[in-house]
Amino acid sequence: MKNDIILAGVGGQGILSIAAAIGLAAVNSNLYIKQSEVHGMSQRGGDVQSHLRISDKPIASDLIPAGKADMIISVEPMEGLRYLPFLAQTGWLVTNVTPFNNIPDYPNIDDILSKIKAVKNHIAIDADAIAKEAGSTKASNIVMLGAASLFLDIPFEKIEEGIRQLFGRKGDDVVQLNLKALRLGREFSEKNK
């Protein structure tokens, strides 16, 4: 079993929370995990990315080579395209369709979405709208995790357990909101894969 995942987005979008939830789920499943993060200018809306490697065997490096990622989880569509050279031919691009217009010359969203749709294995989800349905637009990153969970080799129950651990100190209401967001994201992928 092996999952090599690149998480991509913009500072403040919850990339590191996604990585933490997956990491907790992996540890709870007795799997090996290595992670590498680049924060860039994250406090100023800059790009944030993380390499996350999970396996049932020891992992030598925390970096994923070009063309070898099993999945890109992107909470911002342009950032998903930035890392496409890392995606394996059989890999999945799971991306939010809502842009984070943090630069003056942000590309046309229709052009970005057409490039996303050209990727053989992709899920393009309006995570912001689904998070609002779950109860908070702040949970869009967890909607993204839910959408990606269908393609992880980790039992969904372990991912739910990771969410409980990650958000438990914030109270049961926050845990339940995030579990709802997670499940809605997964349901979207089940219907649209």
Residue frames as a rotation matrix with the C-alpha (Angstrom) as fourth column:
MET 1
0.582 0.813 0.000 0.00
0.813 -0.582 0.000 0.00
0.000 0.000 -1.000 0.00
LYS 2
-0.595 -0.765 -0.245 1.30
0.733 -0.642 0.225 3.44
-0.330 -0.046 0.943 -0.93
ASN 3
0.668 0.682 0.296 -0.20
0.743 -0.636 -0.210 6.92
0.045 0.360 -0.932 -1.27
ASP 4
-0.594 -0.781 -0.192 2.01
0.757 -0.623 0.194 9.78
-0.272 -0.030 0.962 -2.43
ILE 5
0.445 0.885 0.136 -0.02
0.895 -0.445 -0.028 12.98
0.036 0.134 -0.990 -2.13
ILE 6
-0.808 -0.547 0.216 0.69
0.536 -0.837 -0.115 16.60
0.244 0.023 0.970 -2.93
LEU 7
0.264 0.834 -0.485 -1.45
0.917 -0.373 -0.141 19.11
-0.298 -0.408 -0.863 -1.07
ALA 8
-0.721 -0.524 0.454 -1.62
0.666 -0.704 0.247 22.53
0.190 0.480 0.856 -2.73
GLY 9
0.466 0.884 0.020 -3.26
0.860 -0.459 0.222 25.84
0.206 -0.086 -0.975 -2.02
VAL 10
-0.027 -0.353 0.935 -2.81
0.075 -0.934 -0.351 29.34
0.997 0.060 0.052 -0.70
GLY 11
-0.889 -0.424 -0.174 -1.88
0.213 -0.046 -0.976 30.42
0.405 -0.905 0.131 2.81
GLY 12
-0.758 0.599 0.258 -4.83
-0.581 -0.442 -0.683 30.26
-0.296 -0.668 0.683 5.19
GLN 13
-0.061 0.775 -0.629 -6.82
-0.886 0.248 0.391 27.67
0.459 0.582 0.672 3.24
GLY 14
0.487 0.330 0.808 -6.15
-0.800 0.540 0.262 24.82
-0.350 -0.774 0.527 5.65
ILE 15
0.390 -0.437 -0.810 -3.58
-0.547 0.598 -0.586 22.72
0.740 0.672 -0.006 3.78
LEU 16
-0.653 -0.752 0.088 -1.77
-0.500 0.341 -0.796 21.83
0.569 -0.565 -0.598 6.98
SER 17
-0.235 0.663 0.711 -5.04
-0.836 0.236 -0.496 20.78
-0.496 -0.711 0.499 8.66
ILE 18
0.737 0.432 -0.519 -5.69
-0.656 0.642 -0.397 18.38
0.162 0.633 0.757 5.77
ALA 19
-0.030 -0.853 -0.521 -2.17
-0.408 0.486 -0.773 16.98
0.912 0.189 -0.363 6.18
ALA 20
-0.704 -0.222 0.675 -2.64
-0.705 0.102 -0.702 16.63
0.087 -0.970 -0.229 9.94
ALA 21
0.259 0.890 0.375 -5.97
-0.854 0.393 -0.342 14.79
-0.452 -0.231 0.862 9.55
ILE 22
0.719 -0.069 -0.691 -4.51
-0.449 0.713 -0.539 12.38
0.530 0.698 0.482 6.97
GLY 23
-0.342 -0.939 -0.032 -1.41
-0.501 0.211 -0.839 11.93
0.795 -0.271 -0.543 9.15
LEU 24
-0.440 0.267 0.857 -3.50
-0.851 0.182 -0.493 11.04
-0.287 -0.946 0.147 12.20
ALA 25
0.674 0.737 -0.056 -5.54
-0.700 0.613 -0.366 8.59
-0.235 0.285 0.929 10.11
ALA 26
0.407 -0.612 -0.678 -2.35
-0.418 0.536 -0.734 6.98
0.812 0.582 -0.038 8.79
VAL 27
-0.645 -0.661 0.385 -0.82
-0.617 0.152 -0.772 6.64
0.451 -0.735 -0.506 12.26
ASN 28
-0.132 0.698 0.704 -4.10
-0.852 0.283 -0.440 5.22
-0.506 -0.658 0.558 13.59
SER 29
0.866 0.398 -0.304 -3.90
-0.501 0.692 -0.521 2.67
0.003 0.603 0.798 10.75
ASN 30
0.526 -0.755 0.391 -0.34
0.051 0.487 0.872 1.67
-0.849 -0.439 0.295 11.75
LEU 31
0.774 -0.259 0.578 1.12
0.611 0.069 -0.788 3.09
0.164 0.963 0.212 8.53
TYR 32
-0.276 -0.900 -0.338 4.41
0.837 -0.398 0.375 4.88
-0.472 -0.180 0.863 7.93
ILE 33
0.795 0.527 0.301 4.21
0.606 -0.709 -0.360 8.57
0.024 0.469 -0.883 7.03
LYS 34
-0.439 -0.848 -0.296 6.63
0.788 -0.522 0.327 11.29
-0.431 -0.090 0.898 5.92
GLN 35
0.694 0.697 0.178 5.72
0.712 -0.631 -0.308 14.90
-0.103 0.340 -0.935 5.24
SER 36
-0.604 -0.794 -0.065 7.48
0.762 -0.600 0.244 17.90
-0.233 0.098 0.967 3.78
GLU 37
0.534 0.832 -0.151 5.96
0.774 -0.553 -0.309 21.40
-0.340 0.049 -0.939 3.74
VAL 38
-0.720 -0.616 0.319 6.72
0.683 -0.711 0.167 24.63
0.124 0.338 0.933 1.93
HIS 39
0.057 0.772 -0.633 4.91
0.805 -0.411 -0.429 27.65
-0.591 -0.485 -0.645 3.28
GLY 40
-0.237 -0.189 0.953 6.25
0.839 -0.534 0.103 30.28
0.489 0.824 0.286 0.86
MET 41
-0.939 0.016 0.345 4.69
-0.129 -0.943 -0.306 33.66
0.320 -0.332 0.887 1.57
SER 42
-0.512 0.790 -0.339 1.67
0.699 0.612 0.371 32.00
0.500 -0.047 -0.865 3.14
GLN 43
-0.303 0.409 -0.861 0.85
0.745 -0.461 -0.482 34.89
-0.593 -0.788 -0.165 5.46
ARG 44
-0.504 0.096 -0.858 0.50
-0.389 -0.912 0.127 37.11
-0.771 0.398 0.497 2.40
GLY 45
0.557 0.826 -0.088 -1.67
-0.498 0.247 -0.831 34.76
-0.665 0.507 0.549 0.36
GLY 46
-0.213 -0.731 -0.648 1.28
-0.977 0.160 0.141 32.93
0.001 0.663 -0.749 -1.19
ASP 47
0.371 0.383 -0.846 1.28
-0.527 0.837 0.147 29.31
0.764 0.391 0.513 -2.24
VAL 48
-0.093 -0.313 0.945 1.52
-0.908 0.416 0.048 26.50
-0.408 -0.854 -0.323 0.30
GLN 49
0.448 0.242 -0.861 2.28
-0.621 0.777 -0.105 22.92
0.644 0.581 0.498 -0.61
SER 50
0.048 -0.365 0.930 2.99
-0.870 0.441 0.218 19.75
-0.490 -0.820 -0.297 1.23
HIS 51
-0.212 -0.152 -0.965 4.31
-0.603 0.798 0.007 16.37
0.769 0.583 -0.261 0.12
LEU 52
0.087 0.335 0.938 2.66
-0.926 0.374 -0.048 13.60
-0.367 -0.865 0.343 2.11
ARG 53
-0.286 -0.274 -0.918 3.89
-0.643 0.765 -0.028 10.02
0.711 0.583 -0.395 1.70
ILE 54
0.163 0.452 0.877 2.06
-0.907 0.418 -0.047 7.11
-0.388 -0.788 0.479 3.33
SER 55
-0.046 -0.219 -0.975 3.01
-0.657 0.741 -0.136 3.44
0.752 0.635 -0.178 3.09
ASP 56
0.939 0.310 0.148 2.82
-0.324 0.653 0.685 0.12
0.116 -0.691 0.714 4.86
LYS 57
0.497 -0.861 -0.113 6.63
0.840 0.509 -0.188 -0.07
0.219 -0.001 0.976 4.39
PRO 58
0.135 -0.512 -0.848 9.34
0.571 -0.659 0.489 2.32
-0.809 -0.551 0.204 5.62
ILE 59
0.893 0.204 0.401 9.68
0.442 -0.566 -0.696 5.49
0.084 0.799 -0.595 3.51
ALA 60
0.002 -0.998 -0.061 13.15
0.998 -0.002 0.059 6.76
-0.059 -0.061 0.996 2.59
SER 61
-0.907 -0.365 0.210 12.37
0.398 -0.905 0.146 10.30
0.137 0.216 0.967 1.41
ASP 62
-0.289 0.833 -0.472 9.70
0.491 -0.295 -0.820 12.83
-0.822 -0.469 -0.324 2.19
LEU 63
-0.319 0.132 -0.938 9.72
-0.635 -0.765 0.108 14.29
-0.704 0.630 0.328 -1.34
ILE 64
0.416 0.567 0.711 7.65
0.264 0.673 -0.691 12.94
-0.870 0.476 0.130 -4.22
PRO 65
-0.689 -0.722 0.072 9.44
0.256 -0.148 0.955 12.73
-0.679 0.676 0.287 -7.59
ALA 66
-0.390 0.498 -0.774 7.91
-0.821 -0.569 0.048 14.24
-0.417 0.654 0.631 -10.74
GLY 67
-0.237 0.408 -0.882 5.35
-0.768 0.478 0.427 11.94
0.595 0.778 0.200 -12.33
LYS 68
-0.723 -0.167 -0.670 4.93
0.143 0.913 -0.381 9.78
0.676 -0.371 -0.637 -9.21
ALA 69
-0.832 0.450 0.325 2.17
-0.507 -0.376 -0.776 11.43
-0.226 -0.810 0.541 -7.14
ASP 70
-0.778 0.623 0.077 -0.91
0.628 0.770 0.114 9.27
0.011 0.137 -0.990 -6.67
MET 71
0.351 0.935 0.055 -2.99
0.919 -0.355 0.168 12.34
0.177 -0.008 -0.984 -5.93
ILE 72
-0.874 -0.373 0.311 -2.97
0.291 -0.915 -0.278 16.11
0.388 -0.152 0.909 -5.88
ILE 73
0.162 0.881 -0.444 -5.42
0.987 -0.143 0.077 17.65
0.004 -0.451 -0.893 -3.43
SER 74
-0.811 -0.458 0.363 -5.79
0.502 -0.864 0.030 21.31
0.300 0.207 0.931 -4.29
VAL 75
-0.094 0.791 -0.604 -7.97
0.838 -0.264 -0.477 23.76
-0.537 -0.551 -0.638 -2.39
GLU 76
0.217 0.108 -0.970 -7.37
-0.332 -0.926 -0.178 26.33
-0.918 0.361 -0.165 -5.17
PRO 77
0.868 0.285 0.407 -7.69
0.181 0.582 -0.793 25.45
-0.462 0.762 0.454 -8.88
MET 78
0.762 -0.631 -0.146 -4.63
-0.476 -0.393 -0.787 27.26
0.439 0.669 -0.599 -10.27
GLU 79
0.003 -0.777 0.629 -2.45
-0.971 0.147 0.187 25.71
-0.238 -0.611 -0.755 -7.56
GLY 80
0.490 0.234 0.840 -3.67
-0.121 0.972 -0.200 22.27
-0.863 -0.003 0.505 -8.67
LEU 81
0.990 -0.115 0.084 -2.40
0.095 0.093 -0.991 22.96
0.106 0.989 0.103 -12.17
ARG 82
0.488 -0.857 0.165 0.97
-0.858 -0.506 -0.092 24.15
0.163 -0.097 -0.982 -10.84
TYR 83
-0.208 -0.593 0.778 1.73
-0.781 0.580 0.234 20.63
-0.590 -0.558 -0.584 -9.55
LEU 84
0.801 0.589 -0.108 0.39
-0.517 0.589 -0.621 18.57
-0.302 0.553 0.777 -12.48
PRO 85
0.231 -0.761 -0.606 3.96
-0.720 0.285 -0.632 17.59
0.654 0.583 -0.483 -13.54
PHE 86
-0.639 -0.474 0.606 4.12
-0.768 0.442 -0.464 15.58
-0.048 -0.762 -0.646 -10.31
LEU 87
0.226 0.871 0.435 0.95
-0.782 0.429 -0.452 13.58
-0.580 -0.238 0.779 -11.02
ALA 88
-0.735 -0.391 0.554 1.34
-0.077 0.860 0.504 9.95
-0.674 0.328 -0.662 -12.14
GLN 89
-0.856 0.398 -0.331 -0.57
-0.374 -0.033 0.927 8.93
0.358 0.917 0.177 -15.27
THR 90
-0.317 0.758 -0.570 -3.00
0.504 0.643 0.576 6.95
0.803 -0.105 -0.586 -13.11
GLY 91
-0.837 -0.117 -0.535 -3.12
0.539 -0.352 -0.766 9.61
-0.099 -0.929 0.357 -10.39
TRP 92
0.203 0.975 0.096 -6.09
0.946 -0.220 0.236 11.75
0.251 0.043 -0.967 -9.34
LEU 93
-0.889 -0.264 0.373 -6.41
0.183 -0.954 -0.237 15.53
0.419 -0.143 0.897 -9.29
VAL 94
0.087 0.893 -0.442 -8.97
0.969 0.027 0.247 16.52
0.232 -0.450 -0.862 -6.66
THR 95
-0.853 -0.510 0.111 -9.49
0.496 -0.859 -0.128 20.27
0.160 -0.054 0.986 -6.76
ASN 96
-0.060 0.761 -0.646 -11.74
0.542 -0.519 -0.661 23.03
-0.838 -0.390 -0.381 -5.56
VAL 97
-0.038 0.103 0.994 -13.19
0.977 -0.206 0.059 25.07
0.211 0.973 -0.093 -8.45
THR 98
0.914 0.396 -0.090 -13.39
0.405 -0.874 0.268 28.32
0.027 -0.281 -0.959 -6.45
PRO 99
0.150 -0.921 0.359 -10.41
0.591 -0.207 -0.780 30.56
0.793 0.329 0.513 -7.23
PHE 100
0.512 -0.171 -0.842 -8.48
0.696 -0.492 0.523 32.54
-0.504 -0.854 -0.133 -4.66
ASN 101
0.635 -0.209 0.743 -7.76
0.557 -0.542 -0.629 35.71
0.534 0.814 -0.228 -6.64
ASN 102
0.701 -0.448 -0.556 -4.57
0.482 -0.277 0.831 36.70
-0.526 -0.850 0.022 -4.85
ILE 103
-0.511 -0.860 -0.015 -2.69
0.535 -0.332 0.777 38.13
-0.673 0.389 0.629 -7.82
PRO 104
-0.176 0.485 -0.857 -3.66
-0.403 -0.830 -0.387 40.95
-0.898 0.277 0.341 -10.20
ASP 105
-0.266 0.032 -0.963 -3.26
-0.962 0.055 0.267 38.86
0.061 0.998 0.017 -13.36
TYR 106
-0.385 0.222 0.896 -5.04
-0.306 0.885 -0.351 35.72
-0.871 -0.409 -0.274 -12.15
PRO 107
-0.994 -0.041 -0.100 -5.76
-0.108 0.314 0.943 33.57
-0.007 0.949 -0.316 -15.25
ASN 108
-0.266 0.949 -0.171 -9.27
-0.885 -0.170 0.434 33.19
0.382 0.267 0.885 -16.64
ILE 109
-0.334 0.170 0.927 -11.09
-0.693 0.623 -0.363 30.62
-0.639 -0.763 -0.090 -14.48
ASP 110
0.762 0.646 -0.037 -12.73
-0.481 0.528 -0.699 29.00
-0.432 0.551 0.714 -17.52
ASP 111
0.386 -0.722 -0.575 -9.27
-0.658 0.221 -0.720 28.33
0.646 0.656 -0.390 -19.00
ILE 112
-0.568 -0.589 0.575 -8.11
-0.821 0.353 -0.450 26.81
0.062 -0.727 -0.684 -15.71
LEU 113
0.036 0.679 0.733 -11.20
-0.601 0.601 -0.527 24.60
-0.798 -0.421 0.430 -15.43
SER 114
0.833 0.232 -0.503 -10.83
-0.552 0.423 -0.719 23.37
0.046 0.876 0.480 -19.02
LYS 115
-0.124 -0.944 -0.306 -7.25
-0.711 0.300 -0.636 22.30
0.692 0.139 -0.708 -18.22
ILE 116
-0.534 0.014 0.845 -8.48
-0.749 0.456 -0.481 20.53
-0.392 -0.890 -0.232 -15.10
LYS 117
0.493 0.837 0.237 -11.15
-0.571 0.516 -0.638 18.71
-0.657 0.179 0.733 -17.09
ALA 118
0.519 -0.393 -0.759 -8.44
-0.714 0.288 -0.638 17.55
0.469 0.874 -0.131 -19.52
VAL 119
-0.604 -0.680 0.416 -6.85
-0.796 0.488 -0.357 15.51
0.040 -0.547 -0.836 -16.71
LYS 120
-0.498 0.395 -0.772 -8.07
-0.190 0.819 0.542 11.94
0.846 0.416 -0.333 -17.13
ASN 121
-0.052 0.425 -0.904 -8.76
0.846 0.500 0.186 11.30
0.531 -0.754 -0.386 -13.42
HIS 122
-0.894 -0.250 0.372 -10.15
0.057 -0.887 -0.459 14.43
0.444 -0.389 0.807 -11.80
ILE 123
0.072 0.880 -0.469 -12.72
0.993 -0.017 0.120 15.60
0.098 -0.474 -0.875 -9.31
ALA 124
-0.822 -0.203 0.532 -13.63
0.209 -0.977 -0.050 19.29
0.530 0.070 0.845 -9.60
ILE 125
-0.057 0.766 -0.640 -15.76
0.945 0.248 0.214 20.30
0.322 -0.592 -0.738 -6.63
ASP 126
-0.011 0.128 0.992 -17.23
-0.136 -0.983 0.126 23.56
0.991 -0.134 0.029 -5.35
ALA 127
-0.356 -0.244 -0.902 -15.92
0.735 0.522 -0.432 22.93
0.577 -0.817 -0.007 -1.85
ASP 128
-0.991 -0.013 0.136 -16.89
-0.062 -0.844 -0.532 26.39
0.121 -0.536 0.836 -0.66
ALA 129
-0.259 0.966 -0.004 -20.59
-0.773 -0.205 0.600 25.86
0.579 0.158 0.800 -1.48
ILE 130
0.210 0.313 -0.926 -20.59
0.170 0.921 0.350 22.39
0.963 -0.231 0.140 0.10
ALA 131
-0.705 -0.510 -0.493 -18.83
0.589 -0.035 -0.807 23.72
0.395 -0.859 0.326 3.22
LYS 132
-0.804 0.491 0.335 -21.50
-0.549 -0.829 -0.103 26.41
0.227 -0.267 0.937 3.52
GLU 133
0.156 0.866 -0.476 -24.13
-0.504 0.484 0.715 23.64
0.850 0.128 0.512 3.28
ALA 134
-0.070 -0.281 -0.957 -22.28
0.575 0.773 -0.269 21.80
0.815 -0.569 0.108 6.09
GLY 135
0.700 0.455 -0.550 -22.46
0.707 -0.333 0.624 24.88
0.101 -0.826 -0.554 8.28
SER 136
0.592 -0.551 -0.588 -19.25
-0.029 -0.744 0.667 26.90
-0.805 -0.378 -0.457 7.75
THR 137
0.943 -0.295 -0.156 -17.25
-0.198 -0.118 -0.973 28.06
0.268 0.948 -0.169 4.73
LYS 138
0.207 -0.906 0.368 -14.15
-0.973 -0.153 0.171 27.54
-0.099 -0.394 -0.914 6.92
ALA 139
0.150 -0.087 0.985 -14.65
-0.302 0.944 0.130 23.78
-0.941 -0.317 0.115 6.44
SER 140
0.789 0.178 -0.588 -13.98
-0.605 0.063 -0.793 23.83
-0.104 0.982 0.157 2.68
ASN 141
-0.251 -0.940 -0.229 -10.59
-0.932 0.299 -0.206 22.19
0.262 0.162 -0.951 3.27
ILE 142
-0.614 0.078 0.786 -12.29
-0.406 0.822 -0.399 19.30
-0.677 -0.564 -0.473 5.06
VAL 143
0.634 0.770 -0.076 -14.78
-0.383 0.226 -0.896 19.01
-0.672 0.597 0.438 2.17
MET 144
0.384 -0.586 -0.713 -11.70
-0.873 0.020 -0.487 18.63
0.300 0.810 -0.504 -0.05
LEU 145
-0.671 -0.611 0.420 -10.33
-0.727 0.654 -0.210 15.92
-0.146 -0.446 -0.883 2.25
GLY 146
-0.035 0.758 0.651 -13.66
-0.291 0.616 -0.732 14.12
-0.956 -0.216 0.199 2.05
ALA 147
0.781 0.314 -0.539 -13.63
-0.573 0.020 -0.819 14.30
-0.246 0.949 0.196 -1.76
ALA 148
0.012 -0.891 -0.453 -10.08
-0.888 0.199 -0.415 12.94
0.460 0.407 -0.789 -1.82
SER 149
-0.240 -0.143 0.960 -10.75
-0.825 0.551 -0.124 10.23
-0.511 -0.822 -0.251 0.79
LEU 150
0.786 0.607 0.115 -12.32
-0.430 0.671 -0.603 7.99
-0.443 0.425 0.789 -1.85
PHE 151
0.785 -0.537 -0.308 -8.87
-0.175 0.285 -0.942 7.62
0.594 0.794 0.130 -3.44
LEU 152
-0.079 -0.791 0.607 -6.84
-0.957 -0.112 -0.269 7.08
0.281 -0.602 -0.747 -0.27
ASP 153
-0.027 -0.015 -1.000 -5.82
-0.029 0.999 -0.014 3.61
0.999 0.028 -0.027 0.88
ILE 154
-0.984 -0.148 0.099 -6.94
-0.090 -0.068 -0.994 4.44
0.154 -0.987 0.053 4.41
PRO 155
-0.410 0.892 -0.191 -10.30
0.877 0.443 0.186 3.30
0.251 -0.091 -0.964 5.81
PHE 156
-0.146 0.447 0.883 -12.79
0.142 -0.873 0.466 6.18
0.979 0.193 0.065 5.92
GLU 157
0.810 0.472 -0.348 -13.48
0.366 0.056 0.929 5.44
0.458 -0.880 -0.127 9.58
LYS 158
0.105 -0.869 -0.484 -9.81
0.975 -0.006 0.222 6.17
-0.196 -0.495 0.846 10.34
ILE 159
-0.632 -0.255 0.732 -10.08
0.495 -0.859 0.128 9.53
0.596 0.443 0.670 8.56
GLU 160
0.407 0.840 0.360 -13.17
0.062 -0.418 0.906 10.32
0.911 -0.347 -0.222 10.64
GLU 161
0.689 -0.234 -0.686 -11.17
0.723 0.279 0.632 9.35
0.043 -0.931 0.361 13.74
GLY 162
-0.421 -0.897 0.134 -8.40
0.901 -0.430 -0.052 11.72
0.105 0.098 0.990 12.63
ILE 163
-0.255 0.439 0.862 -10.95
0.141 -0.864 0.482 14.55
0.957 0.245 0.158 12.33
ARG 164
0.787 0.577 -0.219 -12.20
0.259 0.013 0.966 13.83
0.560 -0.817 -0.139 15.86
GLN 165
0.302 -0.768 -0.564 -8.63
0.936 0.128 0.327 13.94
-0.179 -0.627 0.758 17.18
LEU 166
-0.544 -0.594 0.593 -7.69
0.747 -0.664 0.020 17.07
0.382 0.454 0.805 15.25
PHE 167
-0.408 0.475 0.779 -10.72
-0.131 -0.875 0.465 19.14
0.903 0.088 0.420 16.22
GLY 168
0.080 0.510 -0.857 -11.66
0.709 0.575 0.408 17.49
0.701 -0.640 -0.316 19.55
ARG 169
-0.559 -0.373 -0.740 -10.22
0.814 -0.417 -0.405 20.26
-0.158 -0.829 0.537 21.71
LYS 170
-0.965 0.220 0.142 -12.50
-0.158 -0.921 0.356 22.78
0.209 0.322 0.924 19.95
GLY 171
-0.493 0.811 0.315 -15.65
-0.562 -0.020 -0.827 21.04
-0.664 -0.585 0.466 21.14
ASP 172
-0.452 0.362 0.815 -18.21
0.432 0.889 -0.155 18.60
-0.780 0.282 -0.558 19.78
ASP 173
0.627 0.716 -0.305 -20.00
0.091 -0.457 -0.885 21.18
-0.773 0.528 -0.351 17.60
VAL 174
0.216 -0.647 -0.731 -16.80
-0.891 -0.436 0.123 21.84
-0.398 0.625 -0.671 15.64
VAL 175
-0.740 -0.457 0.494 -16.09
-0.288 0.878 0.382 18.11
-0.608 0.140 -0.781 15.38
GLN 176
-0.070 0.813 0.579 -19.60
0.503 0.530 -0.683 17.38
-0.861 0.243 -0.446 14.07
LEU 177
0.675 0.266 -0.689 -19.45
-0.342 -0.714 -0.610 20.25
-0.654 0.647 -0.391 11.56
ASN 178
-0.179 -0.855 -0.486 -16.15
-0.928 -0.017 0.371 18.95
-0.325 0.518 -0.791 10.17
LEU 179
-0.699 0.019 0.715 -17.41
0.066 0.997 0.039 15.36
-0.712 0.074 -0.698 10.04
LYS 180
0.424 0.899 0.109 -20.44
0.310 -0.031 -0.950 16.58
-0.851 0.436 -0.292 8.07
ALA 181
0.504 -0.328 -0.799 -18.15
-0.740 -0.641 -0.204 18.49
-0.445 0.694 -0.566 5.68
LEU 182
-0.599 -0.778 0.190 -15.95
-0.619 0.600 0.507 15.39
-0.508 0.186 -0.841 5.29
ARG 183
-0.409 0.519 0.750 -18.94
0.378 0.845 -0.379 13.15
-0.831 0.128 -0.542 4.49
LEU 184
0.664 0.669 -0.334 -20.46
0.005 -0.450 -0.893 15.64
-0.748 0.591 -0.302 2.01
GLY 185
0.098 -0.734 -0.672 -17.13
-0.917 -0.330 0.226 15.85
-0.388 0.594 -0.705 0.17
ARG 186
-0.782 -0.382 0.493 -16.90
-0.245 0.915 0.319 12.06
-0.573 0.129 -0.809 -0.04
GLU 187
0.071 0.903 0.423 -20.50
0.398 0.363 -0.842 11.80
-0.914 0.228 -0.334 -1.29
PHE 188
0.581 0.096 -0.808 -19.67
-0.561 -0.672 -0.483 14.26
-0.589 0.734 -0.337 -4.07
SER 189
-0.420 -0.836 -0.353 -16.74
-0.870 0.260 0.420 12.10
-0.260 0.483 -0.836 -5.26
GLU 190
-0.632 0.246 0.735 -18.80
0.112 0.967 -0.227 8.92
-0.767 -0.061 -0.639 -5.06
LYS 191
0.422 0.902 0.096 -21.39
0.319 -0.049 -0.946 10.50
-0.849 0.429 -0.309 -7.38
ASN 192
0.872 -0.023 -0.488 -18.93
-0.368 -0.689 -0.625 12.19
-0.322 0.725 -0.609 -9.75
LYS 193
-0.057 -0.972 0.229 -15.88
-0.405 0.232 0.885 9.94
-0.913 -0.042 -0.406 -10.16
